[in-house]
Amino acid sequence: MKRPGVNFYGLRHTFRTIADEVSNRSAVGRIMGRENGGDIATYNREQIDDDCLQRVTEHVRSWLFATR
């Protein structure tokens, strides 16, 4: 982890970029800890289905460990 240009912000940015390919902003936001991002829809959402959260994490995991 100790390399130039590799930091927590960079990891979050990469996660968000790849996770957004799943097209579920609510699930991605919840995983990233942004429960109330100023969007009224986030205040009205009671829960996000575990399947949605898992779909996002599996997509990122597949991208991360893909054989290139």
C-alpha positions in Angstrom: 0.0 0.0 0.0 2.9 2.4 0.5 3.4 3.5 -3.0 3.2 7.0 -4.6 -0.3 7.7 -5.8 -1.9 4.9 -3.9 -3.9 6.1 -1.0 -7.4 5.7 0.6 -8.9 8.3 -1.7 -7.6 6.5 -4.8 -9.0 3.2 -3.6 -12.4 4.8 -3.0 -12.3 6.5 -6.4 -11.5 3.2 -8.2 -14.1 1.3 -6.2 -16.8 3.8 -7.2 -15.8 3.8 -10.8 -16.0 0.0 -11.1 -19.0 -0.3 -8.8 -21.0 2.2 -10.9 -21.0 -0.3 -13.8 -23.7 -2.2 -11.9 -26.0 0.8 -12.2 -27.2 0.8 -8.6 -26.2 4.1 -7.1 -28.1 3.4 -3.9 -26.3 0.2 -3.2 -22.9 1.7 -4.1 -23.5 4.7 -1.8 -24.5 2.5 1.1 -21.4 0.4 0.7 -19.3 3.5 0.6 -20.9 4.8 3.7 -22.8 7.7 2.1 -26.2 7.1 3.6 -27.4 10.7 3.3 -25.8 12.3 0.3 -28.1 15.2 0.1 -30.4 13.4 -2.3 -34.0 13.2 -1.0 -34.3 9.6 -2.3 -31.6 8.5 0.3 -33.7 9.9 3.1 -36.8 8.0 2.0 -35.1 4.6 1.5 -35.6 2.2 4.4 -33.3 -0.5 3.3 -31.4 -1.9 0.3 -31.8 -5.6 -0.4 -28.7 -7.7 0.4 -28.8 -9.1 -3.1 -28.2 -5.6 -4.5 -25.3 -5.0 -2.2 -23.8 -8.4 -3.0 -24.2 -7.8 -6.8 -22.1 -4.7 -6.5 -19.4 -6.2 -4.3 -19.1 -9.3 -6.5 -18.7 -7.1 -9.6 -15.9 -5.2 -8.0 -14.3 -8.4 -6.7 -14.5 -10.0 -10.2 -12.9 -6.9 -11.7 -10.2 -6.8 -9.1 -9.2 -10.5 -9.4 -9.7 -10.9 -13.1 -6.9 -12.7 -14.9 -5.6 -10.2 -17.4 
